[in-house]
Amino acid sequence: MTQPVFAVISPRSAFLEELRENLAEVGRTILCDDLLEAPRLLRPDPPDIVVADLVRFDRDRSPNDDFIQSLRQAVPATKLFAVVHDLCPETIARQAKQASVVLLSQNLSMTDVAQRLITAVRHSAGSSRGNSPTELTANVSVGNASGHMRPLNHRDENENRVGKVSIDQSSDQPGNTHVLAGLTRQFETLSPKLQEMLSELQIAARHDVTVLLIGETGSGKTFLSKLIHEVSPRRDEPFLTVACGALPSDLIESELFGHVKGAFTSAHADKEGKFVAAHGGTILLDEIDVLGPEQQVKLLRVIETGEFEPVGSNQTLQCAARLVVASNLDLKPLVEEGKFRPDLYYRLSMLKFQLPPLRERPADIESLARKFVEQLATRHGVAISRIERGFVEALSLYPWPGNVRELENVVRRAVIYCQDGVLAASHLPHHILSGDAGPTNDPSVRLGPNMSRPMPEVDTEPPTLEKQVAASEQEVIEQTLFRNNFSRTNSAKELGISRVTLYNKMKKYGILQNN
């Protein structure tokens, strides 16, 4: 297989170095620290992928107004990416659209940026060779180029670089990781059951079929829905979400099908529904179980024929989008209770995928936690160099009723309270360490503080009232500080105590900030 070639252009040496590390095992990487010279240097031998770092768009260190056009003219057939500031200058956004440049947020980790570049190469290779993106692998070394195209071995000491995080003692978990990768995201798992599901889902994503996802709240249904869109032929079209459970029942039809002026009291103008706005893309209908009988009939018709009428209109329109429907409840009991139409259920259940809760895929907890640590440390500007084994073990023993979303929020809390660069079990909330889990949305599952295995680094003596009160007080103080951006004055005011009292309590619980 021909080695893919990546070109990375940035005035920041840390950006160049870290992205090169993330691409090292995939293809040959050439680096350039001169944005103005890059188009000329790339023209003789165009790479497969180019990513330009345009975050520092100022007069001293940024390209001129014609940089993107110059780069596109130099490499007309190359896939172009640009990392930009969240407040992207209008000139860059306009040029990027004209030159078919994919814009990436500066908040993405280097791992995520690299994955998007790799996925773009795999999609290109897959379309030309008949292979799927996840079937393409390469084991090649990093190469050099002459002139300004060179790897830079020094670091810019002014850059805040988080990098890859090490974990004390290597994991003994067996098995291979299965990855389903899209353009902007990937789903990886060590769970054999989930690996089989991802393989089947990848096949289904290629075809024009409706997919049903069942899984508890926070298990990743929305994430997986977007991934289905990205690995499908519809990836360049819109992806739209309709949170059915968040809409009043009388507005769901208008949101889906649209309405004409005067259809109801507040219909002051025609409105385009999601089935029209999505064009040939994908629509996620979340919490499908809340739809009423009449709405279910209309949805079945759209799935079967693609036809529908806007509310208050006699004009029949055609839906060109693919539907992904999701629910945190199994639909079969709802059919038996008369709350869900059997014909719609049987139509949806033909391609039904059950996303297991995180407690049923414990082998994935460590890899998910590590990914969250890297992403969140970068996002919050916290340097994390090492994760203690006790931290990972504590996460692995907790049953996670809130699933992946809860894990991400717990890791976020631990990262922002880590002051010395080493994540330990002590950075986790008390209820994680004690195993005091909240309810799940599956009534057959009962979780509580009685865990079958001992928790790491936890006082095993029965909790006294004083200890329980202290733990609750500490958590309230930490949450209040977080909400107030660690302002002691505002936090003390919200808590109804003096700054001195707050300071003493922070000192007591070891949550003093370095400010």
KEFI-567920 format. One record per residue (C-alpha): x, y, z. Coordinates in steps of 0.02 Angstrom, whole numbers, plus 50000, padded with zeros to 5 digits. Layout:
N
{u=X, v=Y, w=Z} $
...
// end
This chain:
515
{u=50000, v=50000, w=50000} $
{u=50063, v=50174, w=49956} $
{u=50112, v=50275, w=50108} $
{u=49994, v=50422, w=50139} $
{u=50085, v=50588, w=50154} $
{u=50028, v=50723, w=50276} $
{u=50090, v=50903, w=50270} $
{u=50073, v=51006, w=50429} $
{u=50094, v=51196, w=50420} $
{u=50108, v=51297, w=50580} $
{u=50215, v=51434, w=50659} $
{u=50197, v=51342, w=50826} $
{u=50329, v=51209, w=50853} $
{u=50227, v=51119, w=50986} $
{u=50082, v=51102, w=50864} $
{u=50198, v=51029, w=50732} $
{u=50283, v=50910, w=50852} $
{u=50126, v=50844, w=50934} $
{u=50030, v=50817, w=50773} $
{u=50181, v=50729, w=50699} $
{u=50183, v=50611, w=50848} $
{u=49999, v=50570, w=50823} $
{u=50027, v=50533, w=50638} $
{u=50191, v=50438, w=50660} $
{u=50120, v=50262, w=50645} $
{u=50003, v=50300, w=50500} $
{u=50099, v=50390, w=50363} $
{u=50243, v=50501, w=50313} $
{u=50235, v=50676, w=50387} $
{u=50320, v=50832, w=50322} $
{u=50320, v=50992, w=50424} $
{u=50329, v=51175, w=50381} $
{u=50344, v=51322, w=50501} $
{u=50328, v=51457, w=50367} $
{u=50148, v=51486, w=50313} $
{u=50196, v=51602, w=50169} $
{u=50322, v=51480, w=50094} $
{u=50211, v=51325, w=50111} $
{u=50115, v=51338, w=49944} $
{u=50278, v=51353, w=49845} $
{u=50360, v=51208, w=49937} $
{u=50210, v=51093, w=49920} $
{u=50178, v=51124, w=49734} $
{u=50312, v=51006, w=49659} $
{u=50255, v=50852, w=49757} $
{u=50078, v=50875, w=49828} $
{u=50039, v=50772, w=49985} $
{u=49877, v=50676, w=50017} $
{u=49821, v=50788, w=50160} $
{u=49870, v=50965, w=50214} $
{u=49824, v=51043, w=50382} $
{u=49864, v=51226, w=50412} $
{u=49865, v=51304, w=50585} $
{u=49779, v=51473, w=50567} $
{u=49739, v=51504, w=50750} $
{u=49862, v=51648, w=50764} $
{u=49788, v=51755, w=50628} $
{u=49879, v=51919, w=50659} $
{u=49988, v=52034, w=50554} $
{u=50154, v=51972, w=50620} $
{u=50139, v=51783, w=50611} $
{u=49994, v=51744, w=50493} $
{u=49975, v=51724, w=50306} $
{u=49912, v=51860, w=50193} $
{u=49733, v=51868, w=50135} $
{u=49769, v=51757, w=49984} $
{u=49849, v=51614, w=50082} $
{u=49705, v=51490, w=50065} $
{u=49684, v=51525, w=49879} $
{u=49872, v=51508, w=49854} $
{u=49873, v=51343, w=49946} $
{u=49726, v=51276, w=49846} $
{u=49808, v=51328, w=49682} $
{u=49970, v=51243, w=49735} $
{u=49885, v=51077, w=49779} $
{u=49718, v=51076, w=49683} $
{u=49682, v=50890, w=49714} $
{u=49734, v=50882, w=49897} $
{u=49613, v=50875, w=50043} $
{u=49639, v=51034, w=50145} $
{u=49605, v=51063, w=50330} $
{u=49630, v=51221, w=50434} $
{u=49633, v=51236, w=50624} $
{u=49556, v=51404, w=50668} $
{u=49510, v=51509, w=50818} $
{u=49331, v=51492, w=50879} $
{u=49305, v=51673, w=50824} $
{u=49364, v=51635, w=50649} $
{u=49394, v=51792, w=50543} $
{u=49262, v=51813, w=50409} $
{u=49396, v=51820, w=50272} $
{u=49460, v=51647, w=50318} $
{u=49285, v=51572, w=50331} $
{u=49239, v=51642, w=50160} $
{u=49400, v=51584, w=50076} $
{u=49387, v=51412, w=50158} $
{u=49212, v=51387, w=50088} $
{u=49266, v=51439, w=49914} $
{u=49419, v=51325, w=49919} $
{u=49330, v=51174, w=49999} $
{u=49436, v=51184, w=50157} $
{u=49374, v=51091, w=50310} $
{u=49384, v=51202, w=50465} $
{u=49431, v=51124, w=50632} $
{u=49411, v=51206, w=50803} $
{u=49565, v=51250, w=50905} $
{u=49481, v=51162, w=51053} $
{u=49507, v=50991, w=50973} $
{u=49648, v=50887, w=51045} $
{u=49791, v=50838, w=50931} $
{u=49727, v=50659, w=50940} $
{u=49560, v=50714, w=50869} $
{u=49641, v=50822, w=50735} $
{u=49753, v=50677, w=50683} $
{u=49605, v=50557, w=50679} $
{u=49510, v=50671, w=50561} $
{u=49660, v=50679, w=50443} $
{u=49682, v=50491, w=50450} $
{u=49497, v=50461, w=50419} $
{u=49500, v=50577, w=50268} $
{u=49643, v=50476, w=50193} $
{u=49553, v=50313, w=50227} $
{u=49392, v=50375, w=50149} $
{u=49487, v=50426, w=49993} $
{u=49577, v=50258, w=49986} $
{u=49417, v=50163, w=50022} $
{u=49322, v=50248, w=49881} $
{u=49462, v=50210, w=49756} $
{u=49499, v=50032, w=49812} $
{u=49328, v=49973, w=49870} $
{u=49382, v=49958, w=50051} $
{u=49295, v=50025, w=50205} $
{u=49381, v=50161, w=50308} $
{u=49408, v=50048, w=50457} $
{u=49490, v=49911, w=50353} $
{u=49637, v=50018, w=50296} $
{u=49796, v=50015, w=50401} $
{u=49976, v=50066, w=50371} $
{u=50137, v=50036, w=50466} $
{u=50260, v=50166, w=50402} $
{u=50389, v=50283, w=50476} $
{u=50397, v=50471, w=50479} $
{u=50494, v=50547, w=50337} $
{u=50584, v=50711, w=50309} $
{u=50585, v=50837, w=50169} $
{u=50711, v=50964, w=50113} $
{u=50709, v=51151, w=50138} $
{u=50577, v=51219, w=50256} $
{u=50483, v=51054, w=50249} $
{u=50566, v=50972, w=50397} $
{u=50524, v=50896, w=50566} $
{u=50558, v=51017, w=50708} $
{u=50630, v=50934, w=50863} $
{u=50623, v=51084, w=50978} $
{u=50475, v=51144, w=51081} $
{u=50404, v=51318, w=51098} $
{u=50414, v=51340, w=51286} $
{u=50271, v=51465, w=51281} $
{u=50150, v=51332, w=51219} $
{u=50038, v=51243, w=51344} $
{u=50056, v=51064, w=51287} $
{u=49965, v=50923, w=51374} $
{u=50020, v=50779, w=51264} $
{u=49990, v=50595, w=51297} $
{u=49956, v=50541, w=51475} $
{u=50038, v=50390, w=51555} $
{u=49948, v=50272, w=51674} $
{u=50040, v=50186, w=51817} $
{u=50057, v=50000, w=51780} $
{u=50003, v=49939, w=51610} $
{u=49828, v=49872, w=51588} $
{u=49805, v=49683, w=51589} $
{u=49642, v=49690, w=51493} $
{u=49636, v=49561, w=51353} $
{u=49569, v=49584, w=51178} $
{u=49591, v=49701, w=51031} $
{u=49513, v=49871, w=51009} $
{u=49385, v=49886, w=50870} $
{u=49367, v=50060, w=50797} $
{u=49228, v=50133, w=50690} $
{u=49296, v=50299, w=50627} $
{u=49207, v=50444, w=50544} $
{u=49268, v=50612, w=50483} $
{u=49257, v=50700, w=50653} $
{u=49234, v=50560, w=50780} $
{u=49268, v=50378, w=50814} $
{u=49192, v=50242, w=50923} $
{u=49313, v=50115, w=50996} $
{u=49280, v=49968, w=51108} $
{u=49360, v=49813, w=51184} $
{u=49190, v=49732, w=51214} $
{u=49162, v=49583, w=51095} $
{u=48973, v=49610, w=51100} $
{u=48990, v=49793, w=51053} $
{u=49121, v=49754, w=50921} $
{u=48998, v=49641, w=50833} $
{u=48865, v=49777, w=50842} $
{u=48983, v=49907, w=50767} $
{u=49026, v=49791, w=50622} $
{u=48841, v=49767, w=50583} $
{u=48807, v=49951, w=50605} $
{u=48944, v=49999, w=50483} $
{u=48862, v=49891, w=50349} $
{u=48689, v=49963, w=50385} $
{u=48759, v=50141, w=50376} $
{u=48807, v=50118, w=50194} $
{u=48627, v=50081, w=50142} $
{u=48471, v=50189, w=50135} $
{u=48384, v=50111, w=50284} $
{u=48307, v=50172, w=50448} $
{u=48408, v=50125, w=50603} $
{u=48339, v=50103, w=50780} $
{u=48457, v=50132, w=50927} $
{u=48405, v=50077, w=51101} $
{u=48511, v=50125, w=51251} $
{u=48507, v=50207, w=51421} $
{u=48526, v=50394, w=51441} $
{u=48707, v=50445, w=51418} $
{u=48760, v=50282, w=51335} $
{u=48810, v=50369, w=51173} $
{u=48659, v=50358, w=51057} $
{u=48679, v=50535, w=50989} $
{u=48867, v=50511, w=50966} $
{u=48836, v=50347, w=50874} $
{u=48700, v=50426, w=50767} $
{u=48821, v=50560, w=50707} $
{u=48950, v=50425, w=50672} $
{u=48823, v=50327, w=50567} $
{u=48799, v=50487, w=50466} $
{u=48987, v=50512, w=50444} $
{u=49023, v=50336, w=50381} $
{u=48875, v=50340, w=50262} $
{u=48868, v=50409, w=50083} $
{u=48766, v=50554, w=50156} $
{u=48914, v=50622, w=50256} $
{u=48922, v=50786, w=50157} $
{u=48738, v=50826, w=50188} $
{u=48663, v=50900, w=50349} $
{u=48641, v=50803, w=50512} $
{u=48491, v=50865, w=50612} $
{u=48427, v=50812, w=50783} $
{u=48248, v=50819, w=50846} $
{u=48234, v=50793, w=51035} $
{u=48054, v=50731, w=51036} $
{u=48048, v=50723, w=51226} $
{u=48092, v=50907, w=51241} $
{u=47950, v=50967, w=51128} $
{u=47767, v=50990, w=51175} $
{u=47661, v=50859, w=51087} $
{u=47569, v=50991, w=50986} $
{u=47733, v=51059, w=50914} $
{u=47819, v=50895, w=50866} $
{u=47726, v=50881, w=50700} $
{u=47769, v=51061, w=50655} $
{u=47953, v=51028, w=50698} $
{u=47958, v=50872, w=50590} $
{u=47843, v=50913, w=50445} $
{u=47838, v=51103, w=50450} $
{u=47680, v=51207, w=50436} $
{u=47598, v=51339, w=50328} $
{u=47548, v=51512, w=50383} $
{u=47384, v=51508, w=50480} $
{u=47390, v=51322, w=50517} $
{u=47368, v=51363, w=50701} $
{u=47360, v=51518, w=50811} $
{u=47547, v=51555, w=50822} $
{u=47586, v=51505, w=50642} $
{u=47623, v=51680, w=50576} $
{u=47729, v=51618, w=50430} $
{u=47771, v=51460, w=50335} $
{u=47899, v=51351, w=50423} $
{u=48012, v=51221, w=50344} $
{u=48014, v=51059, w=50445} $
{u=48165, v=50949, w=50480} $
{u=48114, v=50824, w=50345} $
{u=48140, v=50962, w=50216} $
{u=48287, v=51052, w=50298} $
{u=48391, v=50892, w=50307} $
{u=48391, v=50875, w=50116} $
{u=48484, v=50713, w=50081} $
{u=48565, v=50703, w=50253} $
{u=48518, v=50616, w=50415} $
{u=48387, v=50655, w=50547} $
{u=48400, v=50588, w=50724} $
{u=48231, v=50569, w=50809} $
{u=48278, v=50551, w=50992} $
{u=48157, v=50484, w=51123} $
{u=48043, v=50413, w=50989} $
{u=47939, v=50329, w=51125} $
{u=47853, v=50494, w=51170} $
{u=47764, v=50511, w=51002} $
{u=47575, v=50497, w=51008} $
{u=47473, v=50373, w=50902} $
{u=47435, v=50499, w=50764} $
{u=47616, v=50553, w=50752} $
{u=47670, v=50371, w=50745} $
{u=47556, v=50342, w=50595} $
{u=47630, v=50490, w=50502} $
{u=47807, v=50435, w=50544} $
{u=47772, v=50259, w=50479} $
{u=47712, v=50335, w=50316} $
{u=47872, v=50437, w=50298} $
{u=47978, v=50282, w=50329} $
{u=47879, v=50177, w=50205} $
{u=47850, v=50303, w=50064} $
{u=47949, v=50460, w=50108} $
{u=47788, v=50561, w=50090} $
{u=47714, v=50689, w=50211} $
{u=47613, v=50851, w=50215} $
{u=47659, v=51006, w=50315} $
{u=47535, v=51048, w=50452} $
{u=47387, v=51141, w=50375} $
{u=47438, v=51101, w=50196} $
{u=47370, v=50984, w=50063} $
{u=47534, v=50981, w=49969} $
{u=47625, v=50815, w=49978} $
{u=47814, v=50829, w=49998} $
{u=47950, v=50699, w=49985} $
{u=48080, v=50667, w=50121} $
{u=48252, v=50626, w=50051} $
{u=48339, v=50607, w=50219} $
{u=48385, v=50449, w=50313} $
{u=48306, v=50424, w=50484} $
{u=48396, v=50364, w=50639} $
{u=48274, v=50342, w=50783} $
{u=48327, v=50320, w=50963} $
{u=48247, v=50280, w=51130} $
{u=48309, v=50249, w=51306} $
{u=48168, v=50123, w=51330} $
{u=48139, v=49956, w=51246} $
{u=47990, v=49981, w=51130} $
{u=47920, v=49803, w=51143} $
{u=47843, v=49828, w=51318} $
{u=47765, v=49989, w=51254} $
{u=47683, v=49891, w=51112} $
{u=47613, v=49766, w=51238} $
{u=47544, v=49911, w=51341} $
{u=47461, v=49987, w=51188} $
{u=47572, v=50142, w=51191} $
{u=47667, v=50106, w=51031} $
{u=47599, v=50046, w=50863} $
{u=47647, v=49866, w=50822} $
{u=47668, v=49903, w=50636} $
{u=47791, v=50045, w=50671} $
{u=47882, v=49937, w=50799} $
{u=47905, v=49792, w=50679} $
{u=47962, v=49912, w=50542} $
{u=48093, v=49989, w=50657} $
{u=48150, v=49829, w=50741} $
{u=48215, v=49757, w=50577} $
{u=48375, v=49858, w=50604} $
{u=48378, v=49875, w=50792} $
{u=48542, v=49901, w=50884} $
{u=48553, v=49887, w=51073} $
{u=48689, v=49998, w=51144} $
{u=48744, v=49918, w=51308} $
{u=48764, v=50027, w=51463} $
{u=48941, v=50066, w=51521} $
{u=48927, v=49946, w=51670} $
{u=48910, v=49803, w=51544} $
{u=49069, v=49852, w=51451} $
{u=49194, v=49881, w=51594} $
{u=49342, v=49847, w=51479} $
{u=49306, v=50014, w=51393} $
{u=49309, v=50122, w=51550} $
{u=49498, v=50146, w=51556} $
{u=49515, v=50193, w=51372} $
{u=49367, v=50312, w=51383} $
{u=49435, v=50393, w=51541} $
{u=49606, v=50416, w=51463} $
{u=49531, v=50496, w=51308} $
{u=49426, v=50613, w=51415} $
{u=49578, v=50661, w=51520} $
{u=49676, v=50711, w=51365} $
{u=49532, v=50808, w=51288} $
{u=49476, v=50896, w=51446} $
{u=49652, v=50937, w=51505} $
{u=49680, v=51025, w=51338} $
{u=49512, v=51113, w=51345} $
{u=49536, v=51178, w=51522} $
{u=49722, v=51213, w=51507} $
{u=49773, v=51090, w=51644} $
{u=49938, v=50995, w=51627} $
{u=49913, v=50810, w=51667} $
{u=50069, v=50703, w=51656} $
{u=50015, v=50542, w=51743} $
{u=49861, v=50446, w=51800} $
{u=49880, v=50338, w=51955} $
{u=49816, v=50160, w=51945} $
{u=49701, v=50192, w=52094} $
{u=49610, v=50324, w=51991} $
{u=49574, v=50200, w=51852} $
{u=49526, v=50062, w=51974} $
{u=49402, v=50174, w=52063} $
{u=49320, v=50217, w=51897} $
{u=49316, v=50033, w=51847} $
{u=49226, v=49981, w=52006} $
{u=49086, v=50110, w=51994} $
{u=48927, v=50052, w=51901} $
{u=48898, v=50215, w=51804} $
{u=48709, v=50236, w=51801} $
{u=48736, v=50395, w=51697} $
{u=48846, v=50298, w=51575} $
{u=48977, v=50381, w=51464} $
{u=48907, v=50555, w=51494} $
{u=48926, v=50534, w=51683} $
{u=49103, v=50468, w=51661} $
{u=49151, v=50620, w=51557} $
{u=49082, v=50740, w=51688} $
{u=49170, v=50650, w=51830} $
{u=49335, v=50654, w=51735} $
{u=49308, v=50839, w=51698} $
{u=49288, v=50874, w=51884} $
{u=49445, v=50775, w=51926} $
{u=49548, v=50865, w=51793} $
{u=49503, v=51041, w=51850} $
{u=49545, v=50999, w=52031} $
{u=49712, v=50918, w=51988} $
{u=49849, v=51039, w=52042} $
{u=50008, v=50934, w=52030} $
{u=49987, v=50850, w=51861} $
{u=49950, v=50678, w=51936} $
{u=49770, v=50615, w=51936} $
{u=49732, v=50510, w=52089} $
{u=49578, v=50429, w=52165} $
{u=49571, v=50574, w=52289} $
{u=49518, v=50688, w=52145} $
{u=49357, v=50589, w=52121} $
{u=49191, v=50634, w=52205} $
{u=49147, v=50541, w=52365} $
{u=48999, v=50449, w=52288} $
{u=49114, v=50373, w=52155} $
{u=49235, v=50308, w=52287} $
{u=49097, v=50242, w=52399} $
{u=48999, v=50166, w=52254} $
{u=48842, v=50261, w=52301} $
{u=48765, v=50258, w=52128} $
{u=48604, v=50343, w=52080} $
{u=48459, v=50263, w=51986} $
{u=48466, v=50202, w=51806} $
{u=48327, v=50219, w=51680} $
{u=48311, v=50030, w=51681} $
{u=48192, v=49986, w=51825} $
{u=48258, v=49807, w=51830} $
{u=48431, v=49868, w=51883} $
{u=48460, v=49917, w=52063} $
{u=48621, v=50005, w=52108} $
{u=48679, v=50067, w=52276} $
{u=48824, v=50090, w=52396} $
{u=48851, v=49903, w=52428} $
{u=48984, v=49854, w=52302} $
{u=49046, v=49676, w=52281} $
{u=49229, v=49727, w=52279} $
{u=49328, v=49843, w=52394} $
{u=49359, v=50018, w=52332} $
{u=49540, v=50076, w=52312} $
{u=49612, v=50203, w=52432} $
{u=49450, v=50221, w=52529} $
{u=49422, v=50218, w=52717} $
{u=49332, v=50052, w=52746} $
{u=49263, v=50099, w=52916} $
{u=49073, v=50127, w=52923} $
{u=49038, v=50308, w=52879} $
{u=48988, v=50411, w=53030} $
{u=48862, v=50553, w=53019} $
{u=49005, v=50676, w=53034} $
{u=49096, v=50599, w=52886} $
{u=48941, v=50597, w=52779} $
{u=48901, v=50779, w=52820} $
{u=49082, v=50828, w=52781} $
{u=49079, v=50736, w=52615} $
{u=48917, v=50822, w=52565} $
{u=48982, v=50992, w=52620} $
{u=49143, v=50968, w=52522} $
{u=49048, v=50923, w=52364} $
{u=48932, v=51073, w=52380} $
{u=49081, v=51190, w=52402} $
{u=49172, v=51115, w=52252} $
{u=49020, v=51130, w=52140} $
{u=48989, v=51309, w=52195} $
{u=49169, v=51357, w=52160} $
{u=49159, v=51277, w=51989} $
{u=48998, v=51371, w=51947} $
{u=49078, v=51536, w=51998} $
{u=49240, v=51508, w=51903} $
{u=49330, v=51481, w=52071} $
{u=49290, v=51657, w=52133} $
{u=49292, v=51644, w=52324} $
{u=49195, v=51806, w=52342} $
{u=49052, v=51752, w=52229} $
{u=49054, v=51574, w=52297} $
{u=49045, v=51634, w=52478} $
{u=48901, v=51749, w=52432} $
{u=48805, v=51606, w=52350} $
{u=48837, v=51492, w=52499} $
{u=48785, v=51626, w=52624} $
{u=48949, v=51623, w=52719} $
{u=49098, v=51740, w=52737} $
{u=49254, v=51728, w=52631} $
{u=49353, v=51683, w=52787} $
{u=49235, v=51539, w=52828} $
{u=49244, v=51479, w=52648} $
{u=49434, v=51489, w=52651} $
{u=49443, v=51387, w=52811} $
{u=49327, v=51254, w=52741} $
{u=49426, v=51245, w=52579} $
{u=49584, v=51223, w=52682} $
{u=49500, v=51088, w=52787} $
{u=49449, v=50987, w=52634} $
{u=49610, v=51018, w=52536} $
{u=49530, v=51112, w=52393} $
{u=49630, v=51273, w=52402} $
{u=49669, v=51345, w=52231} $
{u=49837, v=51414, w=52177} $
{u=49779, v=51593, w=52159} $
// end
